Amino acid sequence: MGRGKFKGKPTGRRQFSTPEEMMAGTSANRPRTFKKEVAEVEDDERFEEESEEESEEESEKVKGTQGVIQIENPNLAKLKNLKARDVDPDKTTELSRREREEIEKQRAHERFMRLQEQGKTEQARKDLERLALIRQQRADAAKKREEEKAAKDQKKIEARK
């Protein structure tokens, strides 16, 4: 008969221990002395927990290689919780280079716009000259239209006579 898509491994089936075998310590995976070893380990763990509580009070627990290598890393600065009464209102924080450049850029733009409105920049002068020229051309064109209209009306009046 076919077994289906997957074949079993040639090493055989897995052996699972029953809860009774585990309690009795007769499972194939563990030796009979396992219960005794577990009891000793539990006693040791209780003793270590008590000693750890005492040592934690004395110093903070070190993680990983921090205890092996003592370095001064500015990026690993511990966060300090400041209270409102401890904060100095007169102390100002230093701005980063990007923040300073951004502020300078904004101020320069504002100064330019102020001068632009007053007409003191070269660009503003050119714009005002161009605007004056356009106004003059429009005024001349309007005057010319008025003259043409007056001439046309004059011709109509003469044609009726």
OpenMM code with the backbone's topology and positions (N, CA, C; nanometers):
from openmm import Vec3, app, unit

residues = "MET GLY ARG GLY LYS PHE LYS GLY LYS PRO THR GLY ARG ARG GLN PHE SER THR PRO GLU GLU MET MET ALA GLY THR SER ALA ASN ARG PRO ARG THR PHE LYS LYS GLU VAL ALA GLU VAL GLU ASP ASP GLU ARG PHE GLU GLU GLU SER GLU GLU GLU SER GLU GLU GLU SER GLU LYS VAL LYS GLY THR GLN GLY VAL ILE GLN ILE GLU ASN PRO ASN LEU ALA LYS LEU LYS ASN LEU LYS ALA ARG ASP VAL ASP PRO ASP LYS THR THR GLU LEU SER ARG ARG GLU ARG GLU GLU ILE GLU LYS GLN ARG ALA HIS GLU ARG PHE MET ARG LEU GLN GLU GLN GLY LYS THR GLU GLN ALA ARG LYS ASP LEU GLU ARG LEU ALA LEU ILE ARG GLN GLN ARG ALA ASP ALA ALA LYS LYS ARG GLU GLU GLU LYS ALA ALA LYS ASP GLN LYS LYS ILE GLU ALA ARG LYS".split()
positions = [
    Vec3(0.0826, -0.1183, 0.0000),
    Vec3(0.0000, 0.0000, 0.0000),
    Vec3(0.0871, 0.1247, 0.0000),
    Vec3(0.0367, 0.2291, -0.0620),
    Vec3(0.1112, 0.3539, -0.0656),
    Vec3(0.0990, 0.4303, 0.0653),
    Vec3(0.2045, 0.4977, 0.1000),
    Vec3(0.2029, 0.5755, 0.2252),
    Vec3(0.1609, 0.7196, 0.2020),
    Vec3(0.1448, 0.7602, 0.0811),
    Vec3(0.1120, 0.8982, 0.0521),
    Vec3(0.2328, 0.9708, -0.0037),
    Vec3(0.2318, 1.0991, 0.0057),
    Vec3(0.3366, 1.1798, -0.0539),
    Vec3(0.4687, 1.1672, 0.0206),
    Vec3(0.4651, 1.1685, 0.1540),
    Vec3(0.5873, 1.1692, 0.2338),
    Vec3(0.6175, 1.0319, 0.2906),
    Vec3(0.7429, 0.9966, 0.2873),
    Vec3(0.7863, 0.8698, 0.3448),
    Vec3(0.8364, 0.8938, 0.4853),
    Vec3(0.8281, 0.7947, 0.5679),
    Vec3(0.8832, 0.8051, 0.7016),
    Vec3(1.0341, 0.7954, 0.6987),
    Vec3(1.0990, 0.8438, 0.8024),
    Vec3(1.2445, 0.8361, 0.8064),
    Vec3(1.2854, 0.6920, 0.8364),
    Vec3(1.4004, 0.6521, 0.7862),
    Vec3(1.4448, 0.5148, 0.8090),
    Vec3(1.4875, 0.4901, 0.9541),
    Vec3(1.5068, 0.5972, 1.0311),
    Vec3(1.5508, 0.5784, 1.1695),
    Vec3(1.4387, 0.5306, 1.2582),
    Vec3(1.3168, 0.5391, 1.2129),
    Vec3(1.2045, 0.4902, 1.2918),
    Vec3(1.1200, 0.6036, 1.3455),
    Vec3(1.0221, 0.5672, 1.4234),
    Vec3(0.9285, 0.6649, 1.4768),
    Vec3(0.9818, 0.7274, 1.6042),
    Vec3(0.9261, 0.8406, 1.6390),
    Vec3(0.9671, 0.9072, 1.7620),
    Vec3(0.9051, 0.8382, 1.8811),
    Vec3(0.9781, 0.8369, 1.9907),
    Vec3(0.9298, 0.7774, 2.1138),
    Vec3(0.8889, 0.8896, 2.2091),
    Vec3(0.7640, 0.8904, 2.2500),
    Vec3(0.7171, 0.9907, 2.3448),
    Vec3(0.6967, 0.9258, 2.4805),
    Vec3(0.7394, 0.9987, 2.5841),
    Vec3(0.7233, 0.9473, 2.7205),
    Vec3(0.5848, 0.9810, 2.7710),
    Vec3(0.5279, 0.8931, 2.8478),
    Vec3(0.3987, 0.9199, 2.9101),
    Vec3(0.4239, 0.9990, 3.0380),
    Vec3(0.3231, 1.0680, 3.0877),
    Vec3(0.3415, 1.1436, 3.2135),
    Vec3(0.3851, 1.0545, 3.3292),
    Vec3(0.3359, 0.9272, 3.3313),
    Vec3(0.3755, 0.8365, 3.4391),
    Vec3(0.5249, 0.8050, 3.4311),
    Vec3(0.5738, 0.7810, 3.3110),
    Vec3(0.7162, 0.7527, 3.2952),
    Vec3(0.8000, 0.8729, 3.3350),
    Vec3(0.7505, 0.9910, 3.3019),
    Vec3(0.8257, 1.1115, 3.3364),
    Vec3(0.8349, 1.1286, 3.4875),
    Vec3(0.7235, 1.1031, 3.5573),
    Vec3(0.7228, 1.1161, 3.7036),
    Vec3(0.8112, 1.0101, 3.7679),
    Vec3(0.8084, 0.8915, 3.7106),
    Vec3(0.8877, 0.7832, 3.7667),
    Vec3(1.0343, 0.7966, 3.7286),
    Vec3(1.0614, 0.8767, 3.6277),
    Vec3(1.1986, 0.8940, 3.5843),
    Vec3(1.2483, 0.7782, 3.5028),
    Vec3(1.1587, 0.7025, 3.4429),
    Vec3(1.2009, 0.5858, 3.3657),
    Vec3(1.1946, 0.6108, 3.2158),
    Vec3(1.1799, 0.7331, 3.1756),
    Vec3(1.1728, 0.7582, 3.0320),
    Vec3(1.3094, 0.7329, 2.9698),
    Vec3(1.3102, 0.7092, 2.8424),
    Vec3(1.4341, 0.6732, 2.7732),
    Vec3(1.5296, 0.7916, 2.7633),
    Vec3(1.4773, 0.9117, 2.7697),
    Vec3(1.5605, 1.0294, 2.7484),
    Vec3(1.6394, 1.0714, 2.8730),
    Vec3(1.5850, 1.0483, 2.9917),
    Vec3(1.6483, 1.0998, 3.1131),
    Vec3(1.6941, 0.9870, 3.2049),
    Vec3(1.8006, 1.0106, 3.2762),
    Vec3(1.8444, 0.9091, 3.3731),
    Vec3(1.7557, 0.9101, 3.4971),
    Vec3(1.7650, 0.8055, 3.5780),
    Vec3(1.6838, 0.7951, 3.6991),
    Vec3(1.7217, 0.8995, 3.8025),
    Vec3(1.8428, 0.9510, 3.7954),
    Vec3(1.8875, 1.0478, 3.8950),
    Vec3(1.8408, 1.1895, 3.8622),
    Vec3(1.7579, 1.2032, 3.7599),
    Vec3(1.7131, 1.3348, 3.7177),
    Vec3(1.6394, 1.4082, 3.8295),
    Vec3(1.5514, 1.3376, 3.9002),
    Vec3(1.4747, 1.4000, 4.0088),
    Vec3(1.5680, 1.4567, 4.1142),
    Vec3(1.6711, 1.3841, 4.1483),
    Vec3(1.7654, 1.4310, 4.2488),
    Vec3(1.8387, 1.5553, 4.1982),
    Vec3(1.8793, 1.5519, 4.0713),
    Vec3(1.9493, 1.6668, 4.0138),
    Vec3(1.8581, 1.7890, 4.0099),
    Vec3(1.7294, 1.7687, 3.9776),
    Vec3(1.6342, 1.8797, 3.9737),
    Vec3(1.6199, 1.9403, 4.1123),
    Vec3(1.6104, 1.8579, 4.2137),
    Vec3(1.5972, 1.9075, 4.3499),
    Vec3(1.7199, 1.9882, 4.3899),
    Vec3(1.8375, 1.9416, 4.3552),
    Vec3(1.9601, 2.0149, 4.3885),
    Vec3(1.9670, 2.1474, 4.3141),
    Vec3(1.9253, 2.1472, 4.1873),
    Vec3(1.9276, 2.2695, 4.1063),
    Vec3(1.8316, 2.3725, 4.1642),
    Vec3(1.7118, 2.3266, 4.2081),
    Vec3(1.6141, 2.4184, 4.2668),
    Vec3(1.6687, 2.4822, 4.3935),
    Vec3(1.7343, 2.4045, 4.4774),
    Vec3(1.7946, 2.4594, 4.5994),
    Vec3(1.9011, 2.5634, 4.5645),
    Vec3(1.9834, 2.5306, 4.4651),
    Vec3(2.0883, 2.6238, 4.4220),
    Vec3(2.0272, 2.7532, 4.3677),
    Vec3(1.9171, 2.7394, 4.2909),
    Vec3(1.8524, 2.8579, 4.2338),
    Vec3(1.7971, 2.9472, 4.3433),
    Vec3(1.7376, 2.8898, 4.4460),
    Vec3(1.6848, 2.9698, 4.5573),
    Vec3(1.7974, 3.0468, 4.6252),
    Vec3(1.9089, 2.9796, 4.6456),
    Vec3(2.0226, 3.0429, 4.7113),
    Vec3(2.0774, 3.1568, 4.6234),
    Vec3(2.0853, 3.1332, 4.4918),
    Vec3(2.1362, 3.2345, 4.3994),
    Vec3(2.0427, 3.3536, 4.3926),
    Vec3(1.9113, 3.3300, 4.3966),
    Vec3(1.8148, 3.4400, 4.3940),
    Vec3(1.8337, 3.5307, 4.5140),
    Vec3(1.8540, 3.4716, 4.6308),
    Vec3(1.8737, 3.5518, 4.7517),
    Vec3(2.0015, 3.6342, 4.7403),
    Vec3(2.1082, 3.5730, 4.6901),
    Vec3(2.2348, 3.6456, 4.6769),
    Vec3(2.2262, 3.7514, 4.5666),
    Vec3(2.1468, 3.7255, 4.4608),
    Vec3(2.1310, 3.8226, 4.3527),
    Vec3(2.0567, 3.9462, 4.4016),
    Vec3(1.9557, 3.9263, 4.4849),
    Vec3(1.8812, 4.0402, 4.5385),
    Vec3(1.9735, 4.1323, 4.6157),
    Vec3(2.0635, 4.0741, 4.6920),
    Vec3(2.1579, 4.1545, 4.7683),
    Vec3(2.2551, 4.2260, 4.6754),
    Vec3(2.3041, 4.1564, 4.5734),
    Vec3(2.4022, 4.2170, 4.4832),
    Vec3(2.3375, 4.3231, 4.3937),
    Vec3(2.2089, 4.3079, 4.3585),
    Vec3(2.1408, 4.4080, 4.2766),
    Vec3(2.1256, 4.5385, 4.3524),
    Vec3(2.1086, 4.5302, 4.4795),
    Vec3(2.0969, 4.6513, 4.5587),
    Vec3(2.2294, 4.7263, 4.5594),
    Vec3(2.3394, 4.6531, 4.5583),
    Vec3(2.4705, 4.7164, 4.5636),
    Vec3(2.5087, 4.7797, 4.4296),
    Vec3(2.4872, 4.7116, 4.3196),
    Vec3(2.5241, 4.7655, 4.1886),
    Vec3(2.4218, 4.7215, 4.0851),
    Vec3(2.4185, 4.7984, 3.9743),
    Vec3(2.3250, 4.7645, 3.8679),
    Vec3(2.3755, 4.6443, 3.7899),
    Vec3(2.2813, 4.5697, 3.7325),
    Vec3(2.3184, 4.4503, 3.6570),
    Vec3(2.3732, 4.4928, 3.5210),
    Vec3(2.4823, 4.4329, 3.4785),
    Vec3(2.5479, 4.4671, 3.3534),
    Vec3(2.5056, 4.3659, 3.2481),
    Vec3(2.4714, 4.4158, 3.1288),
    Vec3(2.4255, 4.3283, 3.0214),
    Vec3(2.5372, 4.3065, 2.9213),
    Vec3(2.5441, 4.1891, 2.8647),
    Vec3(2.6350, 4.1578, 2.7552),
    Vec3(2.7803, 4.1845, 2.7881),
    Vec3(2.8480, 4.2519, 2.6959),
    Vec3(2.9912, 4.2783, 2.7127),
    Vec3(3.0176, 4.4096, 2.7842),
    Vec3(2.9154, 4.4742, 2.8349),
    Vec3(2.9349, 4.6024, 2.9023),
    Vec3(3.0223, 4.5881, 3.0253),
    Vec3(3.0117, 4.4754, 3.0922),
    Vec3(3.0925, 4.4543, 3.2106),
    Vec3(3.2373, 4.4236, 3.1775),
    Vec3(3.2614, 4.3681, 3.0609),
    Vec3(3.3960, 4.3298, 3.0206),
    Vec3(3.4745, 4.4539, 2.9760),
    Vec3(3.4111, 4.5374, 2.8931),
    Vec3(3.4781, 4.6543, 2.8376),
    Vec3(3.4116, 4.7793, 2.8942),
    Vec3(3.4898, 4.8595, 2.9623),
    Vec3(3.4387, 4.9859, 3.0152),
    Vec3(3.4750, 5.0959, 2.9166),
    Vec3(3.3744, 5.1529, 2.8511),
    Vec3(3.3994, 5.2581, 2.7541),
    Vec3(3.3107, 5.3775, 2.7845),
    Vec3(3.3500, 5.4911, 2.7310),
    Vec3(3.2727, 5.6131, 2.7467),
    Vec3(3.2103, 5.6419, 2.6113),
    Vec3(3.0903, 5.5943, 2.5875),
    Vec3(3.0217, 5.6142, 2.4610),
    Vec3(2.9209, 5.7267, 2.4775),
    Vec3(2.9368, 5.8378, 2.4063),
    Vec3(2.8427, 5.9488, 2.4226),
    Vec3(2.7025, 5.9152, 2.3747),
    Vec3(2.6898, 5.8166, 2.2867),
    Vec3(2.5581, 5.7778, 2.2372),
    Vec3(2.4817, 5.6929, 2.3375),
    Vec3(2.5518, 5.6375, 2.4366),
    Vec3(2.4862, 5.5553, 2.5374),
    Vec3(2.4661, 5.6327, 2.6666),
    Vec3(2.4437, 5.7621, 2.6561),
    Vec3(2.4235, 5.8436, 2.7753),
    Vec3(2.2936, 5.8011, 2.8435),
    Vec3(2.3002, 5.7895, 2.9739),
    Vec3(2.1809, 5.7497, 3.0470),
    Vec3(2.0850, 5.8677, 3.0528),
    Vec3(1.9577, 5.8374, 3.0428),
    Vec3(1.8574, 5.9417, 3.0495),
    Vec3(1.8442, 5.9896, 3.1929),
    Vec3(1.8464, 6.1192, 3.2094),
    Vec3(1.8299, 6.1756, 3.3426),
    Vec3(1.6895, 6.2332, 3.3528),
    Vec3(1.6223, 6.1966, 3.4550),
    Vec3(1.4891, 6.2502, 3.4763),
    Vec3(1.5033, 6.3822, 3.5512),
    Vec3(1.4704, 6.4907, 3.4828),
    Vec3(1.4791, 6.6216, 3.5453),
    Vec3(1.3431, 6.6602, 3.5997),
    Vec3(1.3465, 6.7164, 3.7145),
    Vec3(1.2227, 6.7665, 3.7730),
    Vec3(1.2118, 6.9147, 3.7410),
    Vec3(1.0911, 6.9672, 3.7497),
    Vec3(1.0675, 7.1059, 3.7134),
    Vec3(1.1489, 7.2014, 3.7992),
    Vec3(1.1704, 7.1678, 3.9221),
    Vec3(1.2433, 7.2597, 4.0109),
    Vec3(1.3937, 7.2592, 3.9809),
    Vec3(1.4412, 7.1520, 3.9149),
    Vec3(1.5837, 7.1419, 3.8839),
    Vec3(1.6207, 7.2081, 3.7522),
    Vec3(1.5228, 7.2406, 3.6679),
    Vec3(1.5505, 7.2960, 3.5366),
    Vec3(1.5887, 7.4426, 3.5506),
    Vec3(1.6955, 7.4825, 3.4809),
    Vec3(1.7421, 7.6206, 3.4831),
    Vec3(1.6797, 7.6938, 3.3643),
    Vec3(1.5890, 7.7900, 3.3869),
    Vec3(1.5228, 7.8571, 3.2747),
    Vec3(1.6168, 7.9493, 3.1967),
    Vec3(1.7276, 7.9927, 3.2567),
    Vec3(1.8202, 8.0818, 3.1885),
    Vec3(1.9111, 8.0066, 3.0922),
    Vec3(1.9267, 7.8778, 3.1139),
    Vec3(2.0163, 7.7971, 3.0313),
    Vec3(1.9490, 7.7687, 2.8968),
    Vec3(2.0206, 7.7971, 2.7893),
    Vec3(1.9676, 7.7689, 2.6559),
    Vec3(2.0461, 7.6538, 2.5964),
    Vec3(1.9778, 7.5732, 2.5189),
    Vec3(2.0447, 7.4593, 2.4574),
    Vec3(2.1142, 7.5064, 2.3305),
    Vec3(2.2258, 7.4447, 2.2981),
    Vec3(2.3001, 7.4787, 2.1772),
    Vec3(2.2277, 7.4174, 2.0571),
    Vec3(2.2180, 7.4954, 1.9515),
    Vec3(2.1517, 7.4469, 1.8311),
    Vec3(2.2504, 7.3674, 1.7467),
    Vec3(2.1987, 7.2721, 1.6749),
    Vec3(2.2842, 7.1943, 1.5858),
    Vec3(2.3173, 7.2792, 1.4621),
    Vec3(2.4129, 7.2345, 1.3848),
    Vec3(2.4543, 7.3085, 1.2662),
    Vec3(2.3385, 7.3239, 1.1683),
    Vec3(2.2622, 7.2183, 1.1495),
    Vec3(2.1490, 7.2250, 1.0563),
    Vec3(2.0431, 7.3235, 1.1046),
    Vec3(2.0155, 7.3213, 1.2339),
    Vec3(1.9156, 7.4142, 1.2876),
    Vec3(1.9625, 7.5579, 1.2710),
    Vec3(2.0930, 7.5828, 1.3023),
    Vec3(2.1470, 7.7187, 1.2861),
    Vec3(2.1388, 7.7637, 1.1410),
    Vec3(2.1755, 7.6758, 1.0480),
    Vec3(2.1694, 7.7115, 0.9064),
    Vec3(2.0266, 7.7385, 0.8619),
    Vec3(1.9325, 7.6627, 0.9123),
    Vec3(1.7918, 7.6820, 0.8769),
    Vec3(1.7427, 7.8182, 0.9270),
    Vec3(1.7794, 7.8545, 1.0488),
    Vec3(1.7390, 7.9837, 1.1046),
    Vec3(1.8025, 8.0977, 1.0258),
    Vec3(1.9320, 8.0849, 0.9927),
    Vec3(1.9991, 8.1876, 0.9131),
    Vec3(1.9330, 8.2029, 0.7763),
    Vec3(1.8945, 8.0920, 0.7166),
    Vec3(1.8297, 8.0940, 0.5857),
    Vec3(1.6955, 8.1679, 0.5933),
    Vec3(1.6186, 8.1392, 0.6982),
    Vec3(1.4897, 8.2068, 0.7155),
    Vec3(1.5078, 8.3564, 0.7354),
    Vec3(1.6055, 8.3936, 0.8179),
    Vec3(1.6304, 8.5363, 0.8424),
    Vec3(1.6742, 8.6073, 0.7148),
    Vec3(1.7621, 8.5430, 0.6379),
    Vec3(1.8082, 8.6033, 0.5123),
    Vec3(1.6916, 8.6223, 0.4155),
    Vec3(1.6032, 8.5242, 0.4092),
    Vec3(1.4868, 8.5335, 0.3208),
    Vec3(1.3951, 8.6479, 0.3649),
    Vec3(1.3716, 8.6589, 0.4964),
    Vec3(1.2868, 8.7667, 0.5478),
    Vec3(1.3480, 8.9034, 0.5170),
    Vec3(1.4804, 8.9163, 0.5365),
    Vec3(1.5499, 9.0420, 0.5092),
    Vec3(1.5380, 9.0771, 0.3606),
    Vec3(1.5565, 8.9772, 0.2735),
    Vec3(1.5448, 8.9992, 0.1293),
    Vec3(1.4052, 9.0457, 0.0919),
    Vec3(1.3040, 8.9810, 0.1501),
    Vec3(1.1658, 9.0186, 0.1177),
    Vec3(1.1342, 9.1607, 0.1643),
    Vec3(1.1885, 9.1989, 0.2829),
    Vec3(1.1689, 9.3353, 0.3332),
    Vec3(1.2297, 9.4372, 0.2365),
    Vec3(1.3533, 9.4121, 0.1941),
    Vec3(1.4201, 9.5016, 0.0997),
    Vec3(1.3485, 9.5019, -0.0351),
    Vec3(1.2964, 9.3869, -0.0741),
    Vec3(1.2233, 9.3750, -0.2001),
    Vec3(1.0990, 9.4647, -0.1970),
    Vec3(1.0272, 9.4624, -0.0847),
    Vec3(0.9072, 9.5452, -0.0714),
    Vec3(0.9420, 9.6932, -0.0758),
    Vec3(1.0567, 9.7298, -0.0193),
    Vec3(1.0977, 9.8694, -0.0174),
    Vec3(1.1582, 9.9124, -0.1506),
    Vec3(1.1874, 9.8152, -0.2375),
    Vec3(1.2419, 9.8462, -0.3688),
    Vec3(1.3906, 9.8746, -0.3664),
    Vec3(1.4624, 9.8222, -0.2706),
    Vec3(1.6046, 9.8515, -0.2570),
    Vec3(1.6954, 9.7464, -0.3209),
    Vec3(1.6392, 9.6350, -0.3604),
    Vec3(1.7240, 9.5324, -0.4222),
    Vec3(1.7313, 9.5561, -0.5731),
    Vec3(1.8321, 9.5005, -0.6351),
    Vec3(1.8503, 9.5160, -0.7799),
    Vec3(1.7324, 9.4562, -0.8554),
    Vec3(1.6869, 9.3422, -0.8104),
    Vec3(1.5728, 9.2762, -0.8757),
    Vec3(1.4475, 9.3631, -0.8646),
    Vec3(1.4287, 9.4238, -0.7472),
    Vec3(1.3113, 9.5088, -0.7282),
    Vec3(1.3190, 9.6319, -0.8182),
    Vec3(1.4392, 9.6889, -0.8317),
    Vec3(1.4549, 9.8056, -0.9195),
    Vec3(1.4197, 9.7694, -1.0641),
    Vec3(1.4689, 9.6533, -1.1105),
    Vec3(1.4386, 9.6107, -1.2473),
    Vec3(1.2889, 9.5890, -1.2649),
    Vec3(1.2267, 9.5281, -1.1653),
    Vec3(1.0821, 9.5036, -1.1715),
    Vec3(1.0050, 9.6353, -1.1771),
    Vec3(1.0462, 9.7325, -1.0959),
    Vec3(0.9771, 9.8623, -1.0938),
    Vec3(0.9957, 9.9366, -1.2268),
    Vec3(1.1158, 9.9289, -1.2854),
    Vec3(1.1389, 9.9910, -1.4156),
    Vec3(1.0508, 9.9267, -1.5220),
    Vec3(1.0437, 9.7937, -1.5213),
    Vec3(0.9605, 9.7215, -1.6159),
    Vec3(0.8133, 9.7588, -1.5969),
    Vec3(0.7713, 9.7696, -1.4719),
    Vec3(0.6330, 9.8059, -1.4412),
    Vec3(0.6016, 9.9474, -1.4886),
    Vec3(0.6941, 10.0387, -1.4671),
    Vec3(0.6734, 10.1771, -1.5125),
    Vec3(0.6633, 10.1823, -1.6647),
    Vec3(0.7483, 10.1046, -1.7340),
    Vec3(0.7448, 10.0999, -1.8798),
    Vec3(0.6113, 10.0446, -1.9287),
    Vec3(0.5639, 9.9369, -1.8636),
    Vec3(0.4348, 9.8778, -1.9036),
    Vec3(0.3207, 9.9765, -1.8805),
    Vec3(0.3235, 10.0479, -1.7683),
    Vec3(0.2185, 10.1484, -1.7404),
    Vec3(0.2197, 10.2585, -1.8464),
    Vec3(0.3393, 10.3010, -1.8848),
    Vec3(0.3518, 10.4060, -1.9867),
    Vec3(0.2948, 10.3575, -2.1193),
    Vec3(0.3282, 10.2312, -2.1557),
    Vec3(0.2776, 10.1763, -2.2816),
    Vec3(0.1259, 10.1656, -2.2786),
    Vec3(0.0712, 10.1227, -2.1658),
    Vec3(-0.0753, 10.1116, -2.1543),
    Vec3(-0.1414, 10.2490, -2.1618),
    Vec3(-0.0795, 10.3466, -2.0965),
    Vec3(-0.1357, 10.4824, -2.1003),
    Vec3(-0.1321, 10.5367, -2.2433),
    Vec3(-0.0216, 10.5137, -2.3146),
    Vec3(-0.0116, 10.5590, -2.4544),
    Vec3(-0.1162, 10.4895, -2.5406),
    Vec3(-0.1347, 10.3569, -2.5182),
    Vec3(-0.2321, 10.2819, -2.5964),
    Vec3(-0.3740, 10.3315, -2.5679),
    Vec3(-0.4036, 10.3605, -2.4433),
    Vec3(-0.5370, 10.4106, -2.4075),
    Vec3(-0.5601, 10.5479, -2.4702),
    Vec3(-0.4580, 10.6328, -2.4677),
    Vec3(-0.4690, 10.7678, -2.5264),
    Vec3(-0.4917, 10.7565, -2.6769),
    Vec3(-0.4192, 10.6642, -2.7417),
    Vec3(-0.4322, 10.6436, -2.8854),
    Vec3(-0.5722, 10.5958, -2.9198),
    Vec3(-0.6264, 10.5007, -2.8381),
    Vec3(-0.7635, 10.4523, -2.8622),
    Vec3(-0.8646, 10.5654, -2.8492),
    Vec3(-0.8440, 10.6491, -2.7489),
    Vec3(-0.9367, 10.7626, -2.7301),
    Vec3(-0.9328, 10.8551, -2.8510),
    Vec3(-0.8105, 10.8804, -2.9026),
    Vec3(-0.7977, 10.9671, -3.0196),
    Vec3(-0.8650, 10.9041, -3.1407),
    Vec3(-0.8429, 10.7716, -3.1590),
    Vec3(-0.9054, 10.7029, -3.2718),
    Vec3(-1.0568, 10.7051, -3.2598),
    Vec3(-1.1062, 10.6844, -3.1375),
    Vec3(-1.2511, 10.6854, -3.1150),
    Vec3(-1.3080, 10.8246, -3.1427),
    Vec3(-1.2351, 10.9259, -3.0976),
    Vec3(-1.2799, 11.0636, -3.1223),
    Vec3(-1.2794, 11.0935, -3.2725),
    Vec3(-1.1748, 11.0451, -3.3409),
    Vec3(-1.1676, 11.0670, -3.4855),
    Vec3(-1.2809, 10.9944, -3.5563),
    Vec3(-1.3123, 10.8743, -3.5141),
    Vec3(-1.4192, 10.7948, -3.5734),
    Vec3(-1.5538, 10.8646, -3.5524),
    Vec3(-1.5754, 10.9125, -3.4305),
    Vec3(-1.7000, 10.9855, -3.4009),
    Vec3(-1.7086, 11.1124, -3.4878),
    Vec3(-1.5951, 11.1780, -3.5042),
    Vec3(-1.5912, 11.3004, -3.5855),
    Vec3(-1.6303, 11.2686, -3.7311),
    Vec3(-1.5782, 11.1532, -3.7826),
    Vec3(-1.6107, 11.1134, -3.9198),
    Vec3(-1.7594, 11.0838, -3.9331),
    Vec3(-1.8187, 11.0179, -3.8314),
    Vec3(-1.9631, 10.9866, -3.8343),
    Vec3(-2.0449, 11.1158, -3.8394),
    Vec3(-2.0030, 11.2086, -3.7594),
    Vec3(-2.0769, 11.3350, -3.7532),
    Vec3(-2.0663, 11.4079, -3.8892),
    Vec3(-1.9477, 11.4071, -3.9478),
    Vec3(-1.9292, 11.4716, -4.0792),
    Vec3(-2.0048, 11.3962, -4.1874),
    Vec3(-2.0137, 11.2628, -4.1757),
    Vec3(-2.0845, 11.1851, -4.2765),
    Vec3(-2.2336, 11.2110, -4.2711),
    Vec3(-2.2872, 11.2440, -4.1583),
    Vec3(-2.4305, 11.2705, -4.1455),
    Vec3(-2.4656, 11.4085, -4.2025),
    Vec3(-2.3717, 11.4939, -4.2023),
    Vec3(-2.4008, 11.6306, -4.2520),
    Vec3(-2.4085, 11.6388, -4.3968),
] * unit.nanometer
topology = app.Topology()
chain = topology.addChain("A")
for resn in residues:
    res = topology.addResidue(resn, chain)
    for name in ("N", "CA", "C"):
        topology.addAtom(name, app.Element.getBySymbol(name[0]), res)
